[in-house]
Amino acid sequence: MNANRQRLTMTGLLCQYCAHPAGRTQDGYLFLDLPPTEQERETGWPEKSLTAHPPLCVPHARESIERCCRFRTDGVVALRSWVPRLYGVAGAFYRRRADGLEVAAEETVTVSYKDKTRLPWLLASQLVRQLTGVTHVPIKELLKAA
């Protein structure tokens, strides 16, 4: 996803497809995610899970599920978050060298806005939200509503 569009949709809690207001019910905003890993399950997933994927409106949730190759191969879960708080940013982490800077980690790194020591060394490419007040939505129920 384009970094500017990701920032726009994450900041405004807009649908990542149409940039209109994301699907919101009494249970919160709609997010799609990959199924949790074993480690995530042990730490209380999905409560306080982090996501760089913007929310969706219900009609575009079906399209996202059908078009996303990761969802087709790894599976998908639908979540509603009552309070999806801005958490931090994800991007490339750098460190100082004698002749300038170098990428310190090959993988994308997520850094909290509270981490004042690491944040200045991150070239951010995505906003990250922490999902709280999370309710799991059965995919069949979601697709029926779409």
C-alpha positions as a printed Julia matrix, in Angstrom:
146×3 Matrix{Float64}:
   0.0     0.0    0.0
   1.19    3.49  -0.8
   2.71    5.1    2.32
   0.71    8.32   1.97
  -2.57    6.44   1.57
  -1.7     4.19   4.51
  -1.03    7.23   6.69
  -4.25    8.95   5.56
  -6.45    5.91   6.17
  -4.81    4.99   9.49
  -4.95    8.55  10.82
  -8.59    9.07   9.88
  -9.74    5.46  10.48
 -10.87    5.31   6.87
 -11.4     2.24   4.7
  -8.14    1.24   3.03
  -9.99    0.61  -0.27
 -12.39    3.53  -0.7
 -11.07    6.05   1.88
 -14.6     6.51   3.24
 -15.3     5.95   6.95
 -14.36    2.43   8.01
 -17.01   -0.03   9.14
 -17.92    0.83  12.72
 -20.51   -0.77  14.95
 -21.09   -0.78  18.69
 -18.19   -3.27  18.85
 -15.77   -0.91  17.1
 -13.87   -0.5   13.84
 -13.38   -3.42  11.44
  -9.85   -4.76  10.88
  -8.65   -7.88   9.04
  -5.53   -9.71  10.15
  -3.63  -12.94   9.71
  -4.38  -15.7   12.22
  -2.26  -15.42  15.36
   1.01  -17.24  15.86
   1.45  -19.51  18.86
   3.46  -16.79  20.61
   0.74  -14.2   19.96
  -1.93  -16.52  21.39
   0.12  -16.92  24.57
   0.34  -13.14  25.05
  -3.4   -12.5   24.92
  -3.93  -11.89  21.21
  -5.94  -10.12  19.82
  -6.14   -7.66  22.73
  -3.37   -5.05  22.36
  -2.22   -6.54  19.05
  -0.42   -4.19  16.66
  -1.42   -3.6   13.06
  -0.2    -1.47  10.18
  -3.24   -2.5    8.12
  -5.89    0.24   7.97
  -9.48   -0.63   8.81
 -12.1    -1.47   6.2
 -15.74   -0.83   5.48
 -17.86   -3.99   5.38
 -18.42   -4.01   1.58
 -14.67   -3.88   0.92
 -13.81   -6.52   3.52
 -14.97   -9.23   1.1
 -12.84   -7.76  -1.7
  -9.81   -7.59   0.58
 -10.22  -11.22   1.63
 -10.58  -12.34  -1.99
  -7.68  -10.28  -3.38
  -5.04  -10.56  -0.67
  -2.74  -13.48  -1.46
  -1.56  -13.69   2.19
  -5.14  -14.08   3.37
  -5.76  -16.77   0.74
  -2.68  -18.77   1.73
  -2.36  -18.08   5.49
  -5.99  -17.44   6.43
  -7.76  -14.37   7.77
  -9.48  -13.23  10.95
 -11.87  -10.32  11.31
 -11.61   -8.14  14.4
 -13.47   -5.15  15.71
 -11.57   -2.76  17.94
 -13.45   -0.33  20.14
 -10.31    1.77  20.71
  -7.66    1.37  17.97
  -5.01    3.69  19.43
  -2.12    5.11  17.44
   0.86    3.2   18.81
   3.89    4.14  16.75
   5.49    3.62  13.38
   7.09    0.84  11.35
   9.99    1.22   8.99
  13.73    0.87   8.48
  15.92    1.14  11.57
  19.31    2.83  11.09
  22.51    3.12  13.12
  25.46    5.47  12.93
  28.73    4.42  11.29
  31.99    6.31  10.97
  31.15    7.18   7.35
  27.42    7.84   7.8
  24.38    5.68   8.46
  23.54    2.07   7.68
  20.41   -0.03   7.91
  20.61   -1.85  11.24
  17.89   -4.41  10.57
  16.87   -6.03   7.3
  13.28   -6.49   8.46
  10.72   -3.79   9.12
  10.89   -2.66  12.74
   7.97   -1.34  14.8
   8.76    1.37  17.35
   6.38    2.88  19.89
   5.99    6.65  20.03
   7.05    6.3   23.69
  10.47    4.88  22.73
  12.38    8.15  22.54
  15.78    6.45  22.18
  14.96    4.37  19.08
  12.39    6.58  17.37
  14.92    9.11  15.96
  16.75    6.26  14.17
  13.7     4.93  12.35
  12.77    5.94   8.82
   9.02    5.43   9.16
   6.95    4.08   6.3
   3.74    3.05   8.1
   1.61    4.12  11.04
   0.82    1.38  13.55
  -2.28    1.08  15.72
  -2.76   -1.0   18.84
  -6.13   -2.73  18.9
  -7.9    -2.6   22.26
 -11.41   -3.54  23.27
 -11.22   -6.27  20.61
 -14.07   -8.53  19.52
 -13.54  -11.45  17.13
 -16.01  -11.46  14.2
 -16.73  -14.78  12.47
 -15.74  -14.47   8.79
 -18.98  -16.12   7.61
 -21.0   -13.53   9.53
 -18.93  -10.7    8.07
 -19.24  -11.98   4.49
 -22.98  -12.43   4.91
 -23.25   -8.74   5.9
 -21.17   -7.69   2.89
